[in-house]
Amino acid sequence: MRRRYRYKKLLVFFESTLLLLIETLLSAWAWYGHYMHHIKLSFYHRGNYAVSGSYTLILFLITKLYDGFKLGYLRLMDVLYSQILALLCSNVLMYIQLCIISRDYMNPMRLVEMTFVELAVIVAWVLLWSWIYTRIYPSRQMLLIYGGRPPKNLVEKLHSRKDKYCVYEMVPAVKGLRAVLEGIDRYENVVLCEMPPEVQSRIVEYCFQHSIRSYFYYFLFSGVVCFTDICLWVDFRHTESKEPSKL
């Protein structure tokens, strides 16, 4: 399973590239099949390539701006929203470009048809690849170890992303280090929440020795608890393969 995560970015890159290629082919269908024959000064081959290439570049930049390529990192609906918004913005800019090239208003019906086809492709494509992604990279089964009160809000926050995180068991640190370490052996991912420093250091050392991914959750400052998405990503950090003394 750990080896699969090395190819996560490659899978997302492959999926995004294929989707961008399909959208480029659809834009070429609209250009070569209709709009190219309705401009006053026709292009040679390089000019036609430039029109298709400019649409691809605009679509890529806007999708990148709205994080539309982050399948597996963002929620499914967020990826769909970003992809659809980027597509609509790109097609509006393409129509403006076509009007400038032809020096007149162009009939937008073929572009509207292309937009509906692209929308259908995006929805089907994102749903398909989201299903494939969850099969290859299932949600992480996690053990949560806490030092104070049971962090119910943190668990609810993690369960809002069940496609990535799933807390299967919660163990209080007061049970003793031996009981905690026995629980760790049953999981590949551990969450440490509000732990005493000496207990936390022992657990981190044990996780490092057994190649267990460990996460930390802590408050930004005393008396203030923040559970927004931004604060979650700021507070919720996982340890990479480093020695415990350097964490």
ZANUTI-913963 format. One record per residue: x negated, y, z of N, C-alpha, C in turn; residue number from 0. Coordinates in nm, 3 decimals, padded with zeros to 5 digits. Each point is the difference from the previous one (the first is absolute). Layout:
ZANUTI-913963
{{X Y Z} {X Y Z} {X Y Z} NUM}
...
This chain:
ZANUTI-913963
{{-00.082 -00.121 00.000} {00.082 00.121 00.000} {-00.086 00.126 00.000} 0}
{{-00.110 00.000 00.080} {-00.082 00.121 00.007} {-00.064 00.031 -00.136} 1}
{{-00.033 -00.105 -00.077} {-00.062 00.025 -00.129} {00.097 00.068 -00.097} 2}
{{00.129 -00.026 00.018} {00.097 00.061 -00.089} {00.000 00.152 00.011} 3}
{{-00.023 00.051 00.121} {00.006 00.143 00.021} {-00.112 00.075 -00.072} 4}
{{-00.103 -00.072 -00.042} {-00.106 00.065 -00.076} {00.050 00.045 -00.137} 5}
{{00.101 -00.069 -00.051} {00.050 00.027 -00.134} {00.130 00.080 00.002} 6}
{{00.036 00.056 00.115} {00.125 00.075 00.010} {-00.001 00.122 -00.092} 7}
{{-00.107 00.078 00.005} {-00.009 00.119 -00.084} {-00.004 -00.037 -00.148} 8}
{{-00.065 -00.111 -00.031} {-00.005 -00.044 -00.140} {00.139 -00.037 -00.050} 9}
{{00.080 -00.064 00.084} {00.136 -00.035 -00.038} {00.085 00.124 -00.023} 10}
{{-00.011 00.097 00.089} {00.077 00.125 -00.015} {-00.046 00.075 -00.124} 11}
{{-00.129 00.000 -00.027} {-00.051 00.066 -00.121} {00.052 -00.068 -00.126} 12}
{{00.002 -00.133 00.001} {00.049 -00.076 -00.116} {00.148 00.029 -00.023} 13}
{{00.079 00.001 00.106} {00.144 00.027 -00.012} {00.025 00.142 -00.050} 14}
{{-00.072 00.097 00.054} {00.021 00.139 -00.040} {-00.043 00.023 -00.144} 15}
{{-00.109 -00.063 -00.041} {-00.047 00.016 -00.137} {00.099 -00.058 -00.100} 16}
{{00.055 -00.116 00.030} {00.098 -00.060 -00.091} {00.126 00.085 -00.012} 17}
{{00.048 00.052 00.113} {00.118 00.086 -00.004} {-00.026 00.126 -00.080} 18}
{{-00.116 00.061 00.020} {-00.035 00.120 -00.075} {-00.012 -00.030 -00.149} 19}
{{-00.052 -00.117 -00.035} {-00.011 -00.040 -00.140} {00.138 -00.018 -00.064} 20}
{{00.093 -00.061 00.072} {00.136 -00.017 -00.053} {00.066 00.135 -00.024} 21}
{{-00.016 00.092 00.094} {00.060 00.133 -00.017} {-00.066 00.075 -00.116} 22}
{{-00.128 -00.022 -00.019} {-00.068 00.062 -00.115} {00.054 -00.054 -00.132} 23}
{{00.023 -00.131 -00.006} {00.055 -00.060 -00.122} {00.141 00.051 -00.028} 24}
{{00.078 00.021 00.104} {00.135 00.055 -00.020} {-00.006 00.144 -00.050} 25}
{{-00.093 00.078 00.051} {-00.015 00.137 -00.050} {-00.049 00.001 -00.145} 26}
{{-00.088 -00.095 -00.034} {-00.045 -00.011 -00.139} {00.115 -00.040 -00.091} 27}
{{00.091 -00.086 00.050} {00.119 -00.037 -00.078} {00.085 00.122 -00.030} 28}
{{00.018 00.087 00.099} {00.080 00.121 -00.023} {-00.070 00.096 -00.095} 29}
{{-00.132 00.011 00.011} {-00.074 00.092 -00.084} {-00.011 -00.049 -00.144} 30}
{{-00.049 -00.120 -00.017} {-00.022 -00.053 -00.134} {00.133 -00.034 -00.070} 31}
{{00.100 -00.040 00.076} {00.125 -00.040 -00.062} {00.094 00.114 -00.030} 32}
{{-00.021 00.116 00.063} {00.097 00.108 -00.021} {-00.065 00.138 -00.010} 33}
{{-00.064 00.045 00.106} {-00.042 00.139 00.006} {-00.112 00.034 -00.098} 34}
{{-00.084 -00.096 -00.031} {-00.109 00.028 -00.093} {00.051 00.043 -00.137} 35}
{{00.117 -00.047 -00.039} {00.055 00.030 -00.132} {00.083 00.128 -00.002} 36}
{{00.011 00.068 00.114} {00.083 00.121 00.006} {-00.081 00.124 00.036} 37}
{{-00.129 -00.006 -00.012} {-00.081 00.119 00.023} {-00.038 00.060 -00.135} 38}
{{-00.021 00.129 -00.001} {-00.026 00.071 -00.125} {-00.138 -00.032 -00.056} 39}
{{-00.099 -00.005 00.088} {-00.136 -00.031 -00.043} {-00.039 -00.134 00.061} 40}
{{-00.001 -00.103 -00.082} {-00.027 -00.135 00.051} {-00.147 -00.013 00.040} 41}
{{-00.024 -00.089 00.094} {-00.135 -00.027 00.047} {-00.062 -00.114 -00.079} 42}
{{-00.134 -00.002 00.006} {-00.069 -00.119 -00.045} {-00.006 -00.098 00.118} 43}
{{-00.073 -00.107 -00.018} {00.000 -00.104 00.103} {-00.049 00.052 00.134} 44}
{{-00.105 00.081 00.000} {-00.055 00.047 00.126} {00.100 00.089 00.074} 45}
{{00.076 00.077 -00.072} {00.101 00.084 00.064} {00.109 -00.083 00.065} 46}
{{00.041 -00.107 -00.067} {00.099 -00.090 00.059} {-00.054 -00.068 00.124} 47}
{{-00.126 -00.040 -00.005} {-00.062 -00.060 00.117} {-00.006 00.100 00.116} 48}
{{-00.025 00.125 -00.033} {-00.009 00.103 00.105} {00.134 00.021 00.069} 49}
{{00.111 -00.007 -00.076} {00.132 00.016 00.060} {00.029 -00.113 00.098} 50}
{{-00.025 -00.122 -00.044} {00.022 -00.116 00.089} {-00.094 00.003 00.120} 51}
{{-00.126 00.037 -00.026} {-00.096 00.006 00.110} {00.033 00.108 00.101} 52}
{{00.048 00.115 -00.047} {00.036 00.108 00.093} {00.117 -00.041 00.089} 53}
{{00.097 -00.073 -00.057} {00.113 -00.047 00.082} {-00.050 -00.099 00.106} 54}
{{-00.088 -00.090 -00.039} {-00.054 -00.096 00.096} {-00.076 00.070 00.111} 55}
{{-00.079 00.101 -00.036} {-00.078 00.073 00.100} {00.091 00.076 00.096} 56}
{{00.102 00.067 -00.053} {00.093 00.074 00.085} {00.074 -00.095 00.093} 57}
{{00.047 -00.112 -00.054} {00.072 -00.096 00.082} {-00.090 -00.058 00.109} 58}
{{-00.124 -00.029 -00.035} {-00.093 -00.055 00.099} {-00.026 00.100 00.112} 59}
{{-00.026 00.125 -00.035} {-00.033 00.101 00.101} {00.118 00.027 00.093} 60}
{{00.121 00.011 -00.055} {00.116 00.028 00.085} {00.033 -00.120 00.088} 61}
{{-00.009 -00.120 -00.056} {00.025 -00.120 00.081} {-00.103 -00.012 00.110} 62}
{{-00.125 00.031 -00.031} {-00.106 -00.002 00.100} {00.027 00.105 00.108} 63}
{{00.050 00.116 -00.041} {00.029 00.107 00.094} {00.107 -00.040 00.100} 64}
{{00.101 -00.073 -00.048} {00.111 -00.042 00.086} {-00.021 -00.139 00.061} 65}
{{-00.120 -00.053 -00.009} {-00.033 -00.132 00.058} {00.086 -00.112 -00.057} 66}
{{00.030 00.009 -00.128} {00.082 -00.102 -00.063} {-00.072 -00.130 -00.026} 67}
{{-00.132 00.000 00.011} {-00.077 -00.122 -00.026} {-00.031 -00.079 00.127} 68}
{{00.050 00.043 00.114} {-00.034 -00.063 00.126} {00.100 -00.109 00.036} 69}
{{00.021 -00.092 -00.091} {00.084 -00.115 00.028} {-00.070 -00.090 00.101} 70}
{{00.074 -00.039 00.105} {-00.059 -00.079 00.106} {-00.050 00.083 00.115} 71}
{{-00.019 00.130 -00.021} {-00.043 00.089 00.106} {00.116 00.084 00.052} 72}
{{00.085 00.046 -00.092} {00.118 00.077 00.038} {00.123 -00.090 -00.002} 73}
{{00.109 00.052 00.055} {00.126 -00.074 -00.005} {00.046 -00.012 -00.145} 74}
{{00.080 -00.103 -00.024} {00.047 -00.027 -00.136} {00.078 00.118 -00.056} 75}
{{00.090 00.058 00.079} {00.080 00.112 -00.048} {-00.085 00.124 -00.023} 76}
{{-00.105 00.018 00.078} {-00.090 00.114 -00.020} {-00.074 -00.013 -00.134} 77}
{{-00.043 -00.122 -00.032} {-00.069 -00.022 -00.128} {00.096 00.023 -00.116} 78}
{{00.123 -00.051 00.011} {00.099 00.021 -00.106} {00.031 00.148 -00.018} 79}
{{00.018 00.069 00.111} {00.030 00.144 -00.007} {-00.115 00.076 -00.067} 80}
{{-00.123 -00.033 00.037} {-00.116 00.068 -00.057} {-00.012 -00.028 -00.150} 81}
{{00.020 -00.126 -00.039} {-00.010 -00.037 -00.140} {00.108 00.071 -00.084} 82}
{{00.123 00.001 00.050} {00.110 00.063 -00.075} {-00.021 00.150 -00.010} 83}
{{-00.040 00.062 00.110} {-00.023 00.145 -00.002} {-00.113 00.036 -00.096} 84}
{{-00.108 -00.078 00.001} {-00.112 00.026 -00.091} {00.043 -00.019 -00.146} 85}
{{00.084 -00.100 -00.025} {00.048 -00.024 -00.137} {00.085 00.116 -00.050} 86}
{{00.091 00.048 00.081} {00.087 00.110 -00.042} {-00.081 00.127 -00.026} 87}
{{-00.095 00.029 00.089} {-00.084 00.119 -00.021} {-00.083 -00.014 -00.127} 88}
{{-00.055 -00.117 -00.025} {-00.083 -00.022 -00.119} {00.082 00.012 -00.128} 89}
{{00.121 -00.052 00.001} {00.083 00.006 -00.121} {00.049 00.142 -00.028} 90}
{{00.024 00.076 00.104} {00.036 00.141 -00.021} {-00.117 00.075 -00.063} 91}
{{-00.120 -00.024 00.051} {-00.119 00.064 -00.057} {-00.024 -00.048 -00.143} 92}
{{00.029 -00.126 -00.027} {-00.016 -00.051 -00.136} {00.096 00.069 -00.096} 93}
{{00.124 00.023 00.045} {00.095 00.069 -00.088} {-00.046 00.143 -00.028} 94}
{{-00.052 00.068 00.102} {-00.052 00.135 -00.022} {-00.116 -00.003 -00.100} 95}
{{-00.085 -00.101 00.014} {-00.112 -00.015 -00.093} {00.050 -00.025 -00.143} 96}
{{00.103 -00.082 -00.015} {00.054 -00.027 -00.133} {00.058 00.126 -00.063} 97}
{{00.067 00.081 00.080} {00.056 00.125 -00.052} {-00.110 00.096 -00.044} 98}
{{-00.109 00.003 00.075} {-00.112 00.087 -00.037} {-00.066 -00.050 -00.129} 99}
{{-00.015 -00.132 -00.013} {-00.064 -00.055 -00.119} {00.084 00.025 -00.124} 100}
{{00.132 -00.020 00.011} {00.088 00.016 -00.116} {00.040 00.145 -00.026} 101}
{{-00.030 00.088 00.096} {00.036 00.142 -00.011} {00.150 00.019 -00.011} 102}
{{00.074 -00.090 00.064} {00.146 00.007 -00.002} {00.052 -00.094 00.109} 103}
{{00.129 00.015 00.030} {00.061 -00.091 00.097} {00.025 -00.135 -00.066} 104}
{{-00.044 -00.106 00.070} {00.017 -00.135 -00.052} {00.121 -00.065 00.064} 105}
{{00.058 -00.095 -00.073} {00.111 -00.076 00.054} {-00.051 -00.092 00.113} 106}
{{00.049 00.018 00.123} {-00.058 -00.078 00.113} {00.060 -00.139 00.015} 107}
{{00.090 -00.042 -00.087} {00.071 -00.127 00.021} {-00.096 -00.119 00.001} 108}
{{-00.096 -00.003 -00.093} {-00.093 -00.111 -00.001} {-00.085 -00.002 00.129} 109}
{{-00.034 00.117 00.049} {-00.076 00.008 00.125} {00.086 -00.044 00.118} 110}
{{00.129 00.032 -00.004} {00.091 -00.045 00.107} {00.012 -00.152 -00.002} 111}
{{00.012 -00.057 -00.120} {00.005 -00.146 -00.012} {-00.127 -00.064 00.055} 112}
{{-00.113 00.060 -00.035} {-00.127 -00.052 00.051} {-00.006 00.009 00.152} 113}
{{00.055 00.108 00.056} {-00.002 00.017 00.146} {00.080 -00.108 00.069} 114}
{{00.120 -00.032 -00.052} {00.081 -00.104 00.061} {-00.067 -00.137 -00.009} 115}
{{-00.064 -00.026 -00.114} {-00.072 -00.127 -00.013} {-00.116 -00.006 00.100} 116}
{{-00.072 00.109 00.014} {-00.112 00.004 00.095} {00.048 -00.014 00.143} 117}
{{00.115 00.059 00.032} {00.054 -00.015 00.135} {00.032 -00.146 00.030} 118}
{{00.061 -00.067 -00.097} {00.031 -00.142 00.020} {-00.127 -00.082 00.015} 119}
{{-00.102 00.033 -00.079} {-00.127 -00.071 00.009} {-00.065 00.023 00.136} 120}
{{00.003 00.122 00.049} {-00.063 00.033 00.128} {00.067 -00.075 00.113} 121}
{{00.133 00.002 00.004} {00.072 -00.068 00.109} {-00.030 -00.150 -00.002} 122}
{{00.011 -00.062 -00.118} {-00.026 -00.144 -00.010} {-00.146 -00.031 00.032} 123}
{{-00.091 00.083 -00.049} {-00.143 -00.023 00.019} {-00.040 00.011 00.146} 124}
{{00.048 00.105 00.068} {-00.036 00.019 00.141} {00.060 -00.111 00.086} 125}
{{00.124 -00.040 -00.025} {00.061 -00.109 00.076} {-00.075 -00.131 -00.022} 126}
{{-00.037 -00.027 -00.125} {-00.072 -00.124 -00.031} {-00.135 -00.004 00.070} 127}
{{-00.077 00.107 -00.015} {-00.134 00.000 00.057} {00.002 00.012 00.152} 128}
{{00.104 00.061 00.055} {00.013 00.002 00.145} {00.025 -00.141 00.053} 129}
{{00.080 -00.077 -00.073} {00.023 -00.140 00.039} {-00.129 -00.081 -00.011} 130}
{{-00.075 00.021 -00.108} {-00.127 -00.071 -00.018} {-00.098 00.040 00.110} 131}
{{-00.006 00.128 00.031} {-00.094 00.050 00.101} {00.030 -00.061 00.136} 132}
{{00.129 -00.006 00.038} {00.034 -00.055 00.131} {-00.026 -00.150 00.007} 133}
{{00.004 -00.068 -00.116} {-00.033 -00.142 00.001} {-00.150 -00.023 00.015} 134}
{{-00.078 00.085 -00.061} {-00.145 -00.014 00.011} {-00.052 00.053 00.133} 135}
{{00.056 00.114 00.043} {-00.042 00.063 00.125} {00.121 00.011 00.093} 136}
{{00.034 -00.105 00.071} {00.113 00.007 00.093} {-00.031 00.093 00.117} 137}
{{00.104 00.032 00.076} {-00.019 00.090 00.113} {-00.095 -00.062 00.103} 138}
{{-00.073 00.085 00.068} {-00.098 -00.046 00.098} {00.073 -00.043 00.128} 139}
{{-00.026 -00.122 00.045} {00.054 -00.048 00.126} {-00.091 00.050 00.113} 140}
{{00.056 00.082 00.087} {-00.081 00.073 00.095} {00.036 -00.034 00.144} 141}
{{-00.102 00.001 00.083} {00.015 -00.010 00.145} {-00.024 00.138 00.059} 142}
{{00.095 00.048 00.080} {-00.013 00.133 00.061} {-00.035 -00.018 00.147} 143}
{{-00.112 00.060 00.040} {-00.046 -00.004 00.140} {00.010 00.142 00.055} 144}
{{00.071 00.016 00.108} {00.022 00.135 00.054} {-00.041 00.003 00.147} 145}
{{-00.036 00.120 00.045} {-00.046 00.015 00.137} {00.102 00.061 00.093} 146}
{{00.092 00.080 -00.051} {00.100 00.064 00.085} {00.138 -00.058 -00.026} 147}
{{00.093 00.090 -00.036} {00.135 -00.043 -00.032} {00.002 -00.067 -00.138} 148}
{{00.098 -00.088 -00.022} {00.013 -00.059 -00.135} {00.025 00.110 -00.104} 149}
{{-00.083 00.013 -00.100} {00.012 00.109 -00.099} {00.111 -00.030 -00.102} 150}
{{00.125 00.016 00.042} {00.113 -00.033 -00.087} {00.004 00.091 -00.123} 151}
{{-00.034 00.127 00.020} {00.002 00.091 -00.114} {-00.103 -00.038 -00.106} 152}
{{-00.116 -00.045 00.045} {-00.103 -00.043 -00.094} {00.045 -00.125 -00.076} 153}
{{00.063 -00.093 00.069} {00.050 -00.121 -00.065} {00.105 00.035 -00.104} 154}
{{00.090 00.090 00.035} {00.102 00.042 -00.097} {-00.063 00.066 -00.121} 155}
{{-00.104 00.078 00.024} {-00.069 00.066 -00.110} {-00.067 -00.102 -00.092} 156}
{{-00.061 -00.099 00.057} {-00.065 -00.103 -00.081} {00.102 -00.084 -00.075} 157}
{{00.112 -00.029 00.065} {00.103 -00.081 -00.065} {00.071 00.075 -00.111} 158}
{{-00.016 00.132 -00.004} {00.055 00.074 -00.114} {-00.078 -00.029 -00.127} 159}
{{-00.119 -00.057 00.012} {-00.080 -00.046 -00.114} {-00.023 -00.149 00.011} 160}
{{00.109 -00.077 00.002} {-00.011 -00.145 00.013} {-00.072 -00.064 -00.117} 161}
{{-00.009 00.074 -00.111} {-00.075 -00.054 -00.113} {-00.150 -00.001 00.027} 162}
{{-00.045 00.076 00.104} {-00.143 00.007 00.030} {-00.033 -00.052 00.141} 163}
{{00.084 00.034 00.098} {-00.031 -00.035 00.138} {00.120 -00.068 00.065} 164}
{{-00.029 -00.098 00.083} {00.106 -00.069 00.073} {-00.057 -00.046 00.134} 165}
{{00.050 00.059 00.109} {-00.046 -00.035 00.134} {00.074 -00.126 00.045} 166}
{{-00.072 -00.110 00.011} {00.060 -00.127 00.037} {00.002 -00.023 00.151} 167}
{{-00.093 00.062 00.070} {-00.010 -00.025 00.143} {-00.061 00.121 00.069} 168}
{{00.045 00.025 00.123} {-00.053 00.109 00.082} {-00.051 -00.059 00.131} 169}
{{-00.124 00.036 00.036} {-00.063 -00.054 00.121} {-00.050 00.118 00.085} 170}
{{00.042 00.010 00.125} {-00.054 00.105 00.088} {-00.141 -00.035 00.046} 171}
{{-00.083 00.100 00.011} {-00.139 -00.024 00.041} {-00.010 -00.048 00.144} 172}
{{00.105 00.022 00.081} {-00.006 -00.040 00.140} {00.003 -00.151 00.017} 173}
{{00.030 -00.073 -00.104} {-00.001 -00.146 00.008} {-00.140 -00.057 00.017} 174}
{{-00.098 00.084 -00.026} {-00.136 -00.047 00.015} {-00.067 -00.022 -00.135} 175}
{{-00.131 00.014 00.001} {-00.076 -00.007 -00.124} {00.011 -00.139 -00.064} 176}
{{00.002 -00.105 00.080} {00.004 -00.135 -00.055} {00.130 -00.023 -00.076} 177}
{{00.111 00.040 00.057} {00.130 -00.017 -00.067} {00.006 00.084 -00.128} 178}
{{-00.058 00.119 00.004} {00.000 00.087 -00.117} {-00.081 -00.062 -00.114} 179}
{{-00.119 -00.053 00.034} {-00.085 -00.060 -00.103} {00.063 -00.126 -00.060} 180}
{{00.072 -00.076 00.082} {00.071 -00.117 -00.054} {00.108 00.042 -00.099} 181}
{{00.066 00.112 00.027} {00.099 00.051 -00.094} {-00.062 00.051 -00.128} 182}
{{-00.117 00.059 00.010} {-00.070 00.053 -00.118} {-00.034 -00.112 -00.097} 183}
{{-00.035 -00.117 00.052} {-00.041 -00.112 -00.086} {00.110 -00.045 -00.095} 184}
{{00.124 00.034 00.030} {00.112 -00.043 -00.085} {00.030 00.097 -00.113} 185}
{{-00.071 00.112 -00.006} {00.029 00.103 -00.100} {-00.129 00.048 -00.066} 186}
{{00.019 00.062 -00.116} {-00.113 00.058 -00.073} {-00.005 00.151 00.013} 187}
{{00.101 00.060 00.065} {00.008 00.145 00.015} {00.046 00.032 00.142} 188}
{{-00.067 00.096 00.061} {00.028 00.036 00.139} {00.016 00.152 00.009} 189}
{{00.101 00.043 00.076} {00.023 00.142 00.025} {-00.029 00.027 00.147} 190}
{{-00.084 00.099 00.026} {-00.035 00.038 00.137} {00.063 00.135 00.030} 191}
{{00.084 00.003 00.102} {00.074 00.123 00.032} {-00.021 00.037 00.146} 192}
{{-00.058 00.117 00.022} {-00.019 00.055 00.135} {-00.070 -00.101 00.092} 193}
{{-00.115 -00.047 -00.046} {-00.073 -00.102 00.075} {-00.102 00.065 00.093} 194}
{{-00.027 -00.061 00.117} {-00.112 00.045 00.082} {-00.131 -00.019 -00.078} 195}
{{-00.093 00.092 00.013} {-00.122 -00.005 -00.083} {-00.078 -00.130 00.014} 196}
{{-00.012 -00.053 00.123} {-00.080 -00.120 00.017} {00.067 -00.122 -00.063} 197}
{{00.132 -00.009 00.009} {00.072 -00.111 -00.062} {-00.002 00.014 -00.152} 198}
{{00.016 00.123 -00.047} {00.001 00.023 -00.145} {-00.134 -00.037 -00.061} 199}
{{-00.109 00.034 00.065} {-00.132 -00.033 -00.055} {-00.021 -00.150 -00.009} 200}
{{00.049 -00.075 00.099} {-00.014 -00.145 -00.004} {00.083 -00.060 -00.115} 201}
{{00.120 00.052 -00.018} {00.087 -00.051 -00.106} {-00.058 00.033 -00.137} 202}
{{-00.051 00.121 -00.016} {-00.059 00.038 -00.129} {-00.121 -00.087 -00.031} 203}
{{-00.081 -00.027 00.099} {-00.116 -00.087 -00.020} {00.043 -00.140 -00.041} 204}
{{00.105 -00.050 00.065} {00.051 -00.133 -00.033} {00.057 -00.003 -00.143} 205}
{{00.073 00.103 -00.038} {00.055 00.007 -00.135} {-00.110 00.007 -00.105} 206}
{{-00.105 00.073 00.032} {-00.112 00.011 -00.094} {-00.070 -00.135 -00.018} 207}
{{-00.018 -00.071 00.108} {-00.069 -00.129 -00.007} {00.080 -00.104 -00.078} 208}
{{00.133 00.012 00.002} {00.086 -00.099 -00.066} {00.065 00.055 -00.127} 209}
{{-00.052 00.112 -00.051} {00.048 00.059 -00.126} {00.150 00.025 00.003} 210}
{{00.048 00.057 00.108} {00.142 00.035 00.015} {00.015 00.150 -00.016} 211}
{{00.087 00.040 -00.089} {00.021 00.143 -00.025} {00.072 00.062 00.119} 212}
{{-00.054 00.109 00.054} {00.058 00.065 00.117} {00.039 00.144 -00.034} 213}
{{00.112 00.042 00.059} {00.053 00.135 -00.019} {00.008 00.070 00.135} 214}
{{-00.004 00.133 -00.006} {00.012 00.080 00.121} {00.118 00.095 -00.013} 215}
{{00.066 00.020 00.111} {00.102 00.104 00.006} {-00.020 00.077 00.128} 216}
{{-00.003 00.133 -00.011} {-00.020 00.083 00.118} {00.067 00.134 -00.023} 217}
{{00.018 00.075 00.108} {00.062 00.131 -00.008} {-00.102 00.104 -00.044} 218}
{{00.051 00.099 -00.071} {-00.089 00.108 -00.042} {-00.053 00.077 00.121} 219}
{{00.089 00.033 00.091} {-00.042 00.063 00.125} {00.105 -00.031 00.106} 220}
{{-00.039 00.017 00.123} {00.080 -00.045 00.113} {00.136 00.066 00.002} 221}
{{00.103 -00.083 00.022} {00.135 00.052 00.015} {00.074 00.018 -00.132} 222}
{{-00.065 -00.019 -00.113} {00.063 00.021 -00.129} {-00.002 -00.130 -00.078} 223}
{{00.117 -00.045 -00.041} {00.012 -00.121 -00.079} {00.056 00.039 -00.136} 224}
{{-00.063 -00.047 -00.105} {00.043 00.034 -00.135} {00.015 -00.127 -00.082} 225}
{{00.116 -00.017 -00.061} {00.026 -00.121 -00.075} {00.040 00.030 -00.143} 226}
{{-00.039 00.113 -00.052} {00.025 00.028 -00.141} {-00.097 -00.081 -00.085} 227}
{{00.031 -00.005 -00.131} {-00.084 -00.078 -00.090} {-00.143 00.050 00.000} 228}
{{-00.016 00.134 -00.002} {-00.135 00.058 -00.008} {-00.078 -00.035 00.126} 229}
{{00.062 00.017 00.115} {-00.070 -00.028 00.125} {-00.029 -00.148 00.013} 230}
{{00.087 -00.084 -00.054} {-00.026 -00.143 00.007} {-00.129 -00.034 -00.072} 231}
{{-00.019 00.058 -00.118} {-00.120 -00.031 -00.076} {-00.123 00.066 00.063} 232}
{{00.018 00.109 00.074} {-00.113 00.061 00.068} {-00.039 -00.082 00.122} 233}
{{00.101 -00.047 00.077} {-00.027 -00.067 00.125} {-00.027 -00.148 -00.017} 234}
{{00.049 -00.056 -00.109} {00.001 -00.145 -00.015} {-00.113 -00.040 -00.093} 235}
{{-00.113 -00.036 00.059} {-00.121 -00.026 -00.078} {-00.044 -00.144 00.021} 236}
{{-00.050 -00.061 -00.104} {-00.049 -00.136 00.014} {-00.152 00.000 -00.009} 237}
{{-00.058 -00.093 00.070} {-00.145 -00.009 00.004} {-00.048 -00.082 -00.117} 238}
{{-00.098 00.049 -00.071} {-00.063 -00.076 -00.107} {-00.108 -00.089 00.061} 239}
{{-00.076 -00.063 -00.084} {-00.102 -00.094 00.048} {-00.120 00.077 00.053} 240}
{{00.015 00.050 00.121} {-00.109 00.072 00.065} {-00.024 -00.063 00.136} 241}
{{-00.117 00.024 00.055} {-00.030 -00.050 00.131} {00.084 00.076 00.102} 242}
{{00.042 -00.068 00.109} {00.086 00.065 00.100} {-00.061 00.125 00.059} 243}
{{-00.130 00.005 00.012} {-00.063 00.118 00.060} {00.013 00.122 -00.087} 244}
{{00.030 -00.018 -00.132} {00.008 00.113 -00.090} {00.144 00.044 -00.023} 245}
{{00.100 -00.067 00.059} {00.138 00.034 -00.021} {00.038 00.123 00.079} 246}
